[in-house]
Amino acid sequence: MKKIIMPFALAMMAIITITSCRKTTEDAVPVPGSVDQTTYLQLSANGVQLGQGQLYALVSVNNDQGQEVVSNKKVTLDYVQGVYKTDRITLARGSYVLSKFIVTTASDTAVYAAPKPNSAKAALVSKPVSIPVSITETGVTAAAVQVLKVDATDSPASFGYTVDDFGKIAFRELLVKLTITVGEVVYDSLPGKLVVDAGSTGGQHWIREIELQEGITQIRVPENYETFSFQVAKWNTTAQKTLSKTELGNTTQLHLTAVRQPKLLVEETTFIENAAGLVPDTRTEYLYNANNRLSAIKFYQKQIQSSNLPLTNQYQFLYNGTRLDTIKRFNPDNNTLTGFSGFTYAAGKIATVSNVSYDQSTNVLFDYSQFNTHQVISANYLFYNGNSMTYTMQFRNGNLVSDKAISSTGSGESSVYNYDSYINPKHQLGYPDIFLSNSSKNNRLLEQKIYSGGFPSVIPYKTEFIYNTDGYPAEEYVSYKGYTSQQHVYRIKKVYRYQ
């Protein structure tokens, strides 16, 4: 479909490559299950009445060794299908005991609580809050807890808790933001588990686990302590800050920051998962120079005449100082030059790209502007056959969120995209192509496209990731369906290796 615009044509080329001699129809195959093997605990609070606004739960959980693995974790409590349920709490498979459950308002004031054993209120419930929980299956394990209303005359001790647990102390509000810089890329306003530890001179501690949301999260900390420690452990690094009581009094916004070195992507292996099973399809090797800049890429691809993945293409990266100047492409069979991409720059950004592949050339001119909160990149393409294309990209928070392309033939394509909050290893490569495909700093989860002048036979409809502890994808799964049938056709599995 050469008359379709170039980004779509390239996508179609990729689809043809990975499906040729494997899957040529839209016959439905079984939809694969989710790759998410995470285990969660979700608690339902029996006894909470409606009409009290947004509620939260303060939860503590011990493992079978008596160690506290969830410590005063504050989670949302929402009314779902006739009962109040907590947000999911991530817990590994194992045996646990629920040791604390207090329902609070947004101001951290206790309005319901599950009594502890041997407390004055314990006899009023069938199960005081020393409830065993066993997590054995992937997904959500549900458990119920019985709570009693906290009246104005009730003391925290009657439930087995402290005054601090019930929030009957003066609090101060803070706006918290988490930023981690990975190499030269800033990951701003990240989610993460914040641990707050307020300490007194007498050795008392007020501890909370709070899930930071993407963006800025409002939290509350008690004023009547002397030191305040804020810590987030994420991506094998730690962002932390300690404030005195005086410093806390002068603080309304808390910015937690950390810096770490990037991991280098060294290998990417692709498998096709369809009715025939899981079949190796491609392998890509990334090589680096002494300055950890990309020096070469080797492409291996399955061929009909070979059961292995022979080397089919090789790129060489040439730099002018620290700036990428040229990418040369070679035929590995005879080491002949098959094409190249040359780059020029203005104000530190790519201004033009001259791309030659065999006897066909494409020239690209880039223009940069700002529209409200979006960075806009407009690209004009002139192809070897005289056709042209305009391609407009809009970025927000370092990610391509929408684009639109129109060719001189009248064909077109427009898209919107959504992303995760993890590290995109392709962005870290410093490897631009003529469509700036690696420009987003996070990994794409969803795309929605509108076509004019033609449409593909299959389209991606779901992307899933398994991440490593460094914040990078270890595995990626992309499911495809027939454009007209809307039925699942195959799934691609990618395995990433780093150093």
MIKE-330568 format. One record per residue (C-alpha): x, y, z; residue number from 1. Coordinates in nm, 4 decimals. Layout:
<pts>
((X, Y, Z), NUM)
...
</pts>
This chain:
<pts>
((0.0000, 0.0000, 0.0000), 1)
((0.2600, 0.2535, -0.1122), 2)
((0.0033, 0.5297, -0.1458), 3)
((-0.0724, 0.5211, 0.2258), 4)
((0.1273, 0.7712, 0.4310), 5)
((0.4761, 0.6752, 0.5315), 6)
((0.4349, 0.6024, 0.9064), 7)
((0.1513, 0.3648, 0.8229), 8)
((0.3488, 0.2105, 0.5370), 9)
((0.6377, 0.1392, 0.7726), 10)
((0.4024, -0.0135, 1.0254), 11)
((0.2591, -0.2354, 0.7546), 12)
((0.6088, -0.3382, 0.6475), 13)
((0.6825, -0.4416, 1.0047), 14)
((0.3594, -0.6412, 1.0256), 15)
((0.4293, -0.8164, 0.6954), 16)
((0.7794, -0.9044, 0.8124), 17)
((0.6711, -1.0641, 1.1359), 18)
((0.3687, -1.2447, 0.9964), 19)
((0.4899, -1.3641, 0.6572), 20)
((0.4880, -1.7425, 0.6291), 21)
((0.3299, -1.7590, 0.9743), 22)
((-0.0134, -1.6000, 0.9715), 23)
((-0.1843, -1.4638, 0.6617), 24)
((-0.5507, -1.4642, 0.7647), 25)
((-0.7637, -1.3141, 1.0380), 26)
((-0.8717, -1.6537, 1.1700), 27)
((-0.9472, -1.6188, 1.5378), 28)
((-0.7137, -1.7920, 1.7829), 29)
((-0.7583, -1.8150, 2.1598), 30)
((-0.6990, -1.4862, 2.3372), 31)
((-0.3923, -1.5268, 2.5620), 32)
((-0.4234, -1.4601, 2.9316), 33)
((-0.2723, -1.1649, 3.1119), 34)
((0.1023, -1.1702, 3.1746), 35)
((0.0586, -0.9902, 3.5073), 36)
((0.1493, -1.2385, 3.7824), 37)
((0.1219, -0.9850, 4.0645), 38)
((-0.0616, -1.0903, 4.3804), 39)
((-0.2756, -0.8455, 4.5759), 40)
((-0.4763, -0.8227, 4.8957), 41)
((-0.8072, -0.6347, 4.8952), 42)
((-0.9995, -0.5811, 5.2170), 43)
((-1.3715, -0.5171, 5.2562), 44)
((-1.4912, -0.3228, 5.5606), 45)
((-1.8197, -0.4541, 5.6978), 46)
((-2.0069, -0.2022, 5.9110), 47)
((-1.9228, 0.1233, 5.7320), 48)
((-2.2255, 0.3375, 5.6509), 49)
((-2.2723, 0.5437, 5.3346), 50)
((-2.2671, 0.9216, 5.3083), 51)
((-1.9379, 1.0201, 5.4710), 52)
((-1.7413, 1.1408, 5.1713), 53)
((-1.4114, 0.9922, 5.0624), 54)
((-1.2797, 0.7444, 5.3160), 55)
((-0.9394, 0.5848, 5.3685), 56)
((-0.8087, 0.2816, 5.5533), 57)
((-0.4977, 0.2608, 5.7671), 58)
((-0.3669, -0.0962, 5.7291), 59)
((-0.0847, -0.2984, 5.8864), 60)
((0.0025, -0.6584, 5.7948), 61)
((0.2520, -0.9033, 5.9521), 62)
((0.4068, -1.2054, 5.7814), 63)
((0.4151, -1.5551, 5.9315), 64)
((0.7369, -1.4629, 6.1159), 65)
((0.5624, -1.1773, 6.2941), 66)
((0.7474, -0.9133, 6.0910), 67)
((0.5493, -0.6096, 5.9791), 68)
((0.5526, -0.6072, 5.5968), 69)
((0.2825, -0.3423, 5.5554), 70)
((0.3193, -0.0651, 5.8112), 71)
((0.0398, 0.1875, 5.8597), 72)
((-0.0331, 0.1957, 5.4887), 73)
((-0.2935, 0.4549, 5.3937), 74)
((-0.5162, 0.3328, 5.1080), 75)
((-0.8400, 0.4592, 4.9583), 76)
((-1.1655, 0.2974, 5.0692), 77)
((-1.4385, 0.3060, 4.8044), 78)
((-1.7984, 0.1866, 4.7935), 79)
((-1.8069, -0.0954, 4.5365), 80)
((-2.1068, -0.3217, 4.4721), 81)
((-2.2670, -0.2664, 4.8106), 82)
((-1.9575, -0.2765, 5.0309), 83)
((-1.6590, -0.0574, 5.1107), 84)
((-1.3362, -0.2008, 4.9659), 85)
((-0.9765, -0.0892, 4.9932), 86)
((-0.7513, -0.0276, 4.6996), 87)
((-0.5393, -0.3321, 4.6133), 88)
((-0.2329, -0.3853, 4.8323), 89)
((0.0585, -0.5638, 4.6648), 90)
((0.1739, -0.8662, 4.8671), 91)
((0.3819, -1.1661, 4.7662), 92)
((0.2425, -1.5170, 4.7992), 93)
((0.2475, -1.6310, 5.1608), 94)
((0.0685, -1.6361, 5.4944), 95)
((-0.0089, -1.3111, 5.6747), 96)
((-0.2008, -1.1618, 5.9660), 97)
((-0.3968, -0.8372, 5.9396), 98)
((-0.2920, -0.6465, 6.2525), 99)
((-0.4451, -0.2995, 6.2075), 100)
((-0.7475, -0.1606, 6.0243), 101)
((-0.8751, 0.1924, 6.0893), 102)
((-1.1151, 0.3850, 5.8655), 103)
((-1.0395, 0.7579, 5.8466), 104)
((-1.1659, 1.0673, 5.6725), 105)
((-0.9515, 1.2810, 5.4437), 106)
((-0.8335, 1.4678, 5.7549), 107)
((-0.6984, 1.1394, 5.9031), 108)
((-0.9607, 1.1335, 6.1796), 109)
((-1.0759, 0.7811, 6.2696), 110)
((-1.4470, 0.7195, 6.2077), 111)
((-1.4473, 0.3366, 6.2191), 112)
((-1.1993, 0.0830, 6.3504), 113)
((-1.1536, -0.2917, 6.3786), 114)
((-1.0875, -0.3679, 6.7470), 115)
((-0.7683, -0.5478, 6.8420), 116)
((-0.7811, -0.8667, 7.0522), 117)
((-0.8124, -0.8127, 7.4284), 118)
((-0.9362, -0.4552, 7.3820), 119)
((-1.2588, -0.3322, 7.5438), 120)
((-1.4371, -0.3362, 7.2063), 121)
((-1.3093, -0.6793, 7.0965), 122)
((-1.6132, -0.8646, 7.2327), 123)
((-1.8433, -0.6607, 7.0054), 124)
((-1.7131, -0.8216, 6.6835), 125)
((-1.6907, -1.1831, 6.5755), 126)
((-1.3269, -1.1473, 6.4619), 127)
((-1.0964, -0.8897, 6.6202), 128)
((-0.8235, -0.7600, 6.3913), 129)
((-0.5777, -1.0464, 6.4125), 130)
((-0.7126, -1.1996, 6.0951), 131)
((-0.5099, -1.4644, 5.9056), 132)
((-0.4794, -1.4158, 5.5294), 133)
((-0.3291, -1.6638, 5.2824), 134)
((-0.2257, -1.5415, 4.9380), 135)
((-0.1719, -1.8284, 4.6938), 136)
((-0.3212, -1.7232, 4.3594), 137)
((-0.2324, -1.4609, 4.1002), 138)
((-0.4550, -1.1553, 4.1113), 139)
((-0.6670, -1.0333, 4.4014), 140)
((-0.7195, -1.2204, 4.7283), 141)
((-1.0192, -1.0822, 4.9155), 142)
((-1.0612, -1.0707, 5.2924), 143)
((-1.3277, -0.9154, 5.5139), 144)
((-1.2845, -0.7186, 5.8338), 145)
((-1.5562, -0.6072, 6.0761), 146)
((-1.5401, -0.2480, 6.2001), 147)
((-1.7231, -0.0477, 6.4659), 148)
((-1.8167, 0.3180, 6.4564), 149)
((-1.5882, 0.5474, 6.6556), 150)
((-1.8051, 0.7749, 6.8677), 151)
((-1.6892, 1.1055, 7.0128), 152)
((-1.6759, 0.9491, 7.3600), 153)
((-1.4691, 0.6478, 7.2495), 154)
((-1.1042, 0.6402, 7.3442), 155)
((-0.8484, 0.4938, 7.0993), 156)
((-0.7381, 0.2559, 7.3759), 157)
((-1.0847, 0.0966, 7.3857), 158)
((-1.0120, -0.0321, 7.0341), 159)
((-0.6507, -0.1191, 7.1169), 160)
((-0.4986, 0.1793, 6.9350), 161)
((-0.3125, 0.5001, 7.0221), 162)
((-0.4173, 0.8634, 6.9986), 163)
((-0.1827, 0.9028, 6.7006), 164)
((-0.3522, 0.6097, 6.5239), 165)
((-0.6884, 0.7825, 6.5539), 166)
((-0.5583, 1.1145, 6.4222), 167)
((-0.6565, 1.3136, 6.7302), 168)
((-0.3510, 1.5365, 6.6959), 169)
((-0.2671, 1.8507, 6.5005), 170)
((-0.1631, 1.7849, 6.1407), 171)
((0.0124, 1.9821, 5.8699), 172)
((-0.0543, 1.9385, 5.4977), 173)
((0.2270, 1.8944, 5.2453), 174)
((0.2328, 1.8641, 4.8663), 175)
((0.4818, 1.5931, 4.7659), 176)
((0.6425, 1.5272, 4.4268), 177)
((0.8946, 1.2560, 4.3313), 178)
((1.1578, 1.3007, 4.0579), 179)
((1.4264, 1.0529, 3.9497), 180)
((1.6870, 1.1514, 3.6912), 181)
((1.8161, 0.8540, 3.4907), 182)
((2.1249, 0.9574, 3.2982), 183)
((2.0178, 1.2687, 3.1079), 184)
((1.6427, 1.1982, 3.1282), 185)
((1.4252, 1.3445, 3.4042), 186)
((1.1297, 1.1326, 3.5191), 187)
((0.9116, 1.3859, 3.6955), 188)
((0.6065, 1.3515, 3.9207), 189)
((0.6451, 0.9745, 3.9592), 190)
((0.4260, 0.7378, 4.1602), 191)
((0.5933, 0.5558, 4.4480), 192)
((0.5598, 0.4325, 4.8047), 193)
((0.6402, 0.7142, 5.0464), 194)
((0.7384, 0.6180, 5.4006), 195)
((0.6958, 0.8981, 5.6549), 196)
((0.8625, 0.8545, 5.9943), 197)
((0.8005, 1.1299, 6.2489), 198)
((1.0069, 1.0934, 6.5650), 199)
((0.9962, 1.2519, 6.9095), 200)
((1.2772, 1.3156, 7.1578), 201)
((1.1266, 1.0431, 7.3766), 202)
((1.1749, 0.7798, 7.1065), 203)
((0.8131, 0.7654, 6.9887), 204)
((0.7433, 0.7283, 6.6158), 205)
((0.4484, 0.8053, 6.3901), 206)
((0.4923, 0.5988, 6.0698), 207)
((0.2830, 0.5974, 5.7542), 208)
((0.3118, 0.4301, 5.4137), 209)
((0.1479, 0.6497, 5.1503), 210)
((0.1154, 0.5757, 4.7797), 211)
((0.2240, 0.8802, 4.5818), 212)
((0.0199, 0.9311, 4.2664), 213)
((0.1542, 1.0555, 3.9338), 214)
((0.1816, 1.4311, 3.9652), 215)
((0.1568, 1.5908, 4.3096), 216)
((0.0134, 1.4138, 4.6149), 217)
((-0.1241, 1.5896, 4.9222), 218)
((-0.0274, 1.4255, 5.2509), 219)
((-0.0746, 1.5070, 5.6211), 220)
((0.1908, 1.4765, 5.8913), 221)
((0.1544, 1.5459, 6.2655), 222)
((0.2993, 1.8687, 6.3978), 223)
((0.3873, 1.7543, 6.7505), 224)
((0.7059, 1.5619, 6.6611), 225)
((1.0668, 1.6808, 6.6406), 226)
((1.2060, 1.5178, 6.3240), 227)
((1.0387, 1.4106, 6.0016), 228)
((1.1905, 1.1604, 5.7583), 229)
((1.0464, 1.1193, 5.4072), 230)
((1.1756, 0.8330, 5.1923), 231)
((1.0851, 0.6643, 4.8624), 232)
((1.2751, 0.3557, 4.7428), 233)
((1.2223, 0.3139, 4.3681), 234)
((1.4211, 0.1766, 4.0726), 235)
((1.7048, 0.0602, 4.3001), 236)
((1.7684, 0.4118, 4.4240), 237)
((1.6387, 0.6156, 4.7166), 238)
((1.4963, 0.9665, 4.7320), 239)
((1.4880, 1.0964, 5.0859), 240)
((1.4762, 1.4117, 5.2930), 241)
((1.4760, 1.4815, 5.6669), 242)
((1.3242, 1.7961, 5.8168), 243)
((1.3290, 1.9395, 6.1653), 244)
((1.0100, 2.0650, 6.3268), 245)
((1.1097, 2.4217, 6.2385), 246)
((1.1866, 2.3291, 5.8770), 247)
((0.8546, 2.1479, 5.8471), 248)
((0.6780, 2.4606, 5.9688), 249)
((0.8291, 2.6563, 5.6796), 250)
((0.7504, 2.3906, 5.4178), 251)
((0.4362, 2.3526, 5.2076), 252)
((0.5855, 2.1630, 4.9114), 253)
((0.8262, 1.8713, 4.9386), 254)
((1.0262, 1.7671, 4.6314), 255)
((1.2020, 1.4316, 4.6701), 256)
((1.4786, 1.3739, 4.4143), 257)
((1.7246, 1.0991, 4.3232), 258)
((1.9812, 1.0417, 4.0475), 259)
((2.0968, 0.7118, 3.9010), 260)
((2.2924, 0.5857, 3.6014), 261)
((2.0966, 0.4334, 3.3116), 262)
((2.1120, 0.0671, 3.2175), 263)
((2.2319, -0.0119, 2.8658), 264)
((1.9995, -0.2143, 2.6424), 265)
((2.2202, -0.4824, 2.4824), 266)
((1.9725, -0.7293, 2.3326), 267)
((1.6098, -0.7469, 2.2236), 268)
((1.4593, -1.0800, 2.1162), 269)
((1.1162, -1.1077, 1.9552), 270)
((0.8874, -1.4114, 1.9464), 271)
((0.5586, -1.4638, 1.7615), 272)
((0.2856, -1.6304, 1.9663), 273)
((0.0005, -1.7677, 1.7563), 274)
((-0.1830, -2.0948, 1.6956), 275)
((0.1530, -2.2560, 1.6104), 276)
((0.2999, -2.1656, 1.9487), 277)
((0.5894, -1.9376, 2.0456), 278)
((0.8325, -1.8942, 1.7543), 279)
((1.1610, -1.6938, 1.7626), 280)
((1.1403, -1.4210, 1.4991), 281)
((1.4052, -1.1506, 1.5434), 282)
((1.7001, -1.0590, 1.7602), 283)
((1.8676, -0.7190, 1.7850), 284)
((2.2073, -0.6527, 1.9421), 285)
((2.3082, -0.3038, 2.0601), 286)
((2.6795, -0.2239, 2.0881), 287)
((2.8343, 0.0807, 2.2582), 288)
((3.1589, 0.2769, 2.2421), 289)
((3.3852, 0.3667, 2.5342), 290)
((3.1580, 0.6642, 2.6149), 291)
((2.8515, 0.4353, 2.6384), 292)
((2.7084, 0.5821, 2.3188), 293)
((2.5494, 0.3548, 2.0620), 294)
((2.8141, 0.2431, 1.8104), 295)
((2.6392, -0.0346, 1.6160), 296)
((2.3172, -0.2331, 1.5866), 297)
((2.3041, -0.5869, 1.4485), 298)
((1.9721, -0.7229, 1.3254), 299)
((1.8996, -1.0965, 1.3082), 300)
((1.5791, -1.2229, 1.1469), 301)
((1.4169, -1.5581, 1.0804), 302)
((1.4466, -1.6737, 0.7199), 303)
((1.2565, -1.9495, 0.5406), 304)
((1.5792, -2.1251, 0.4438), 305)
((1.7233, -2.1232, 0.7971), 306)
((1.6103, -2.2559, 1.1330), 307)
((1.8288, -2.0007, 1.3110), 308)
((1.8167, -1.6206, 1.3118), 309)
((2.0863, -1.5153, 1.0613), 310)
((2.2382, -1.1653, 1.0598), 311)
((2.0423, -0.9632, 0.8016), 312)
((2.1377, -0.5991, 0.8586), 313)
((2.3916, -0.3876, 1.0426), 314)
((2.3996, -0.0181, 1.1393), 315)
((2.7071, 0.1874, 1.2253), 316)
((2.6776, 0.5111, 1.4272), 317)
((2.9230, 0.7959, 1.3637), 318)
((2.9542, 1.1008, 1.5907), 319)
((3.0834, 1.4543, 1.5624), 320)
((3.1994, 1.4992, 1.9197), 321)
((2.9057, 1.3801, 2.1310), 322)
((2.6455, 1.4506, 1.8625), 323)
((2.5183, 1.1809, 1.6248), 324)
((2.6245, 1.2709, 1.2709), 325)
((2.5534, 0.9693, 1.0473), 326)
((2.4001, 0.6230, 1.0641), 327)
((2.5396, 0.3892, 0.7967), 328)
((2.3603, 0.0682, 0.6988), 329)
((2.5423, -0.2362, 0.5619), 330)
((2.4614, -0.5704, 0.4015), 331)
((2.6398, -0.8159, 0.6346), 332)
((2.6878, -1.0741, 0.3583), 333)
((2.9355, -0.8607, 0.1633), 334)
((2.9724, -0.5547, 0.3918), 335)
((2.8453, -0.3229, 0.1170), 336)
((2.6827, 0.0081, 0.2073), 337)
((2.3057, -0.0080, 0.1493), 338)
((2.2079, 0.3312, 0.2887), 339)
((2.2640, 0.6017, 0.5442), 340)
((2.0922, 0.8733, 0.7479), 341)
((2.2660, 1.2091, 0.7898), 342)
((2.1657, 1.4616, 1.0567), 343)
((2.2019, 1.8377, 1.0941), 344)
((2.1172, 2.0384, 1.4055), 345)
((1.9929, 2.3805, 1.5121), 346)
((1.9694, 2.5022, 1.8725), 347)
((2.0609, 2.1533, 1.9933), 348)
((1.7741, 1.9795, 1.8103), 349)
((1.7597, 1.7774, 1.4885), 350)
((1.6932, 2.0200, 1.2015), 351)
((1.7149, 1.7923, 0.8963), 352)
((1.7595, 1.4262, 0.8097), 353)
((1.8798, 1.2988, 0.4730), 354)
((1.7928, 0.9319, 0.4402), 355)
((1.9151, 0.7095, 0.1549), 356)
((1.8176, 0.3441, 0.1161), 357)
((1.9668, 0.1805, -0.1937), 358)
((1.8557, 0.4147, -0.4761), 359)
((1.5698, 0.5808, -0.2858), 360)
((1.6088, 0.9007, -0.0852), 361)
((1.3931, 1.0838, 0.1698), 362)
((1.4639, 1.4329, 0.2997), 363)
((1.3063, 1.5625, 0.6204), 364)
((1.2852, 1.9135, 0.7644), 365)
((1.1856, 1.9567, 1.1319), 366)
((1.0324, 2.2623, 1.2986), 367)
((0.9767, 2.3050, 1.6747), 368)
((0.7133, 2.5131, 1.8537), 369)
((0.4977, 2.5263, 2.1674), 370)
((0.1177, 2.5020, 2.1943), 371)
((-0.0194, 2.5469, 2.5471), 372)
((0.1449, 2.2674, 2.7505), 373)
((0.2426, 2.0682, 2.4414), 374)
((0.5702, 2.0700, 2.2538), 375)
((0.4921, 2.0513, 1.8818), 376)
((0.7250, 1.9061, 1.6185), 377)
((0.6254, 1.9552, 1.2549), 378)
((0.8073, 1.7441, 0.9973), 379)
((0.7966, 1.7836, 0.6196), 380)
((0.9009, 1.4839, 0.4083), 381)
((0.9998, 1.4768, 0.0418), 382)
((1.0204, 1.1252, -0.1003), 383)
((1.2189, 0.9915, -0.3950), 384)
((0.9076, 0.9658, -0.6181), 385)
((0.8118, 1.3323, -0.5709), 386)
((0.5391, 1.2662, -0.3147), 387)
((0.5457, 1.4591, 0.0109), 388)
((0.4010, 1.4321, 0.3591), 389)
((0.3445, 1.6556, 0.6611), 390)
((0.3666, 1.4910, 1.0003), 391)
((0.2739, 1.6829, 1.3175), 392)
((0.3632, 1.5442, 1.6613), 393)
((0.2466, 1.6765, 1.9981), 394)
((0.4431, 1.5914, 2.3138), 395)
((0.3450, 1.6328, 2.6774), 396)
((0.5653, 1.5451, 2.9759), 397)
((0.8238, 1.3945, 2.7438), 398)
((0.5849, 1.1625, 2.5567), 399)
((0.4234, 1.1710, 2.2129), 400)
((0.0529, 1.1993, 2.2992), 401)
((-0.0924, 1.2615, 1.9526), 402)
((0.0147, 1.2867, 1.5911), 403)
((-0.1312, 1.3461, 1.2471), 404)
((0.0128, 1.2746, 0.9036), 405)
((-0.1219, 1.3764, 0.5622), 406)
((0.0406, 1.2778, 0.2338), 407)
((0.0261, 1.4599, -0.0986), 408)
((-0.1809, 1.1675, -0.2315), 409)
((-0.4615, 1.2462, 0.0153), 410)
((-0.4012, 0.9510, 0.2474), 411)
((-0.3762, 1.0180, 0.6177), 412)
((-0.3540, 0.8870, 0.9697), 413)
((-0.4088, 1.0399, 1.3137), 414)
((-0.3367, 0.8856, 1.6531), 415)
((-0.3537, 0.9386, 2.0279), 416)
((-0.1310, 0.7506, 2.2736), 417)
((-0.1133, 0.6607, 2.6433), 418)
((0.1952, 0.5585, 2.8433), 419)
((0.3128, 0.3891, 3.1605), 420)
((0.5365, 0.5579, 3.4185), 421)
((0.8452, 0.3411, 3.3623), 422)
((1.1688, 0.3868, 3.1632), 423)
((1.1608, 0.3419, 2.7854), 424)
((1.4944, 0.1746, 2.6970), 425)
((1.4682, 0.2859, 2.3315), 426)
((1.4598, 0.6502, 2.4413), 427)
((1.7825, 0.5946, 2.6334), 428)
((1.9573, 0.4719, 2.3146), 429)
((1.9952, 0.8165, 2.1591), 430)
((1.8904, 0.6628, 1.8258), 431)
((1.6565, 0.8855, 1.6203), 432)
((1.4949, 0.7716, 1.2969), 433)
((1.3215, 0.9917, 1.0405), 434)
((0.9936, 0.9684, 1.2362), 435)
((1.1547, 1.0301, 1.5790), 436)
((1.0033, 0.6989, 1.6908), 437)
((1.2150, 0.6719, 2.0063), 438)
((1.1346, 1.0188, 2.1398), 439)
((0.8973, 0.9191, 2.4226), 440)
((1.0637, 0.8658, 2.7608), 441)
((0.7946, 0.6238, 2.8857), 442)
((0.6604, 0.3014, 2.7325), 443)
((0.3509, 0.3128, 2.5134), 444)
((0.0524, 0.1217, 2.6490), 445)
((-0.2296, 0.2158, 2.4147), 446)
((-0.2791, 0.3700, 2.0734), 447)
((-0.5960, 0.4701, 1.8932), 448)
((-0.5739, 0.5456, 1.5222), 449)
((-0.8013, 0.6851, 1.2552), 450)
((-0.7134, 0.6067, 0.8930), 451)
((-0.8094, 0.7687, 0.5652), 452)
((-0.7264, 0.6298, 0.2231), 453)
((-0.6655, 0.2766, 0.3497), 454)
((-0.6344, 0.0674, 0.6655), 455)
((-0.4162, -0.2207, 0.7903), 456)
((-0.5239, -0.5841, 0.8119), 457)
((-0.4229, -0.6174, 1.1782), 458)
((-0.3777, -0.3613, 1.4555), 459)
((-0.2360, -0.3710, 1.8106), 460)
((-0.5022, -0.3597, 2.0809), 461)
((-0.3198, -0.4373, 2.4060), 462)
((0.0340, -0.3894, 2.5359), 463)
((0.1566, -0.5402, 2.8628), 464)
((0.4929, -0.5159, 3.0369), 465)
((0.6830, -0.7050, 3.3026), 466)
((0.9341, -0.4674, 3.4613), 467)
((1.2620, -0.5276, 3.6401), 468)
((1.3567, -0.3603, 3.9675), 469)
((1.5511, -0.0897, 3.7797), 470)
((1.2288, 0.0401, 3.6216), 471)
((1.2931, -0.1026, 3.2736), 472)
((1.0777, -0.3510, 3.0783), 473)
((1.2108, -0.7058, 3.1082), 474)
((0.9373, -0.8402, 2.8797), 475)
((0.6819, -0.6769, 2.6509), 476)
((0.3689, -0.8386, 2.5069), 477)
((0.1748, -0.6779, 2.2208), 478)
((-0.1547, -0.8387, 2.1149), 479)
((-0.2917, -0.7876, 1.7624), 480)
((-0.6432, -0.8273, 1.6256), 481)
((-0.7975, -0.8188, 1.2805), 482)
((-0.8978, -0.4665, 1.1814), 483)
((-1.2280, -0.5818, 1.0307), 484)
((-1.2984, -0.8947, 1.2394), 485)
((-1.1857, -0.7395, 1.5721), 486)
((-1.0723, -1.0903, 1.6736), 487)
((-0.7370, -1.1779, 1.8276), 488)
((-0.4829, -1.2960, 1.5680), 489)
((-0.1440, -1.3221, 1.7387), 490)
((0.0749, -1.1791, 2.0129), 491)
((0.4358, -1.0589, 2.0018), 492)
((0.6657, -1.1228, 2.2961), 493)
((0.9817, -0.9147, 2.3354), 494)
((1.2549, -0.9976, 2.5843), 495)
((1.5012, -0.7226, 2.6812), 496)
((1.8499, -0.7700, 2.8246), 497)
((2.0563, -0.4941, 2.9861), 498)
((2.3979, -0.4321, 3.1325), 499)
</pts>
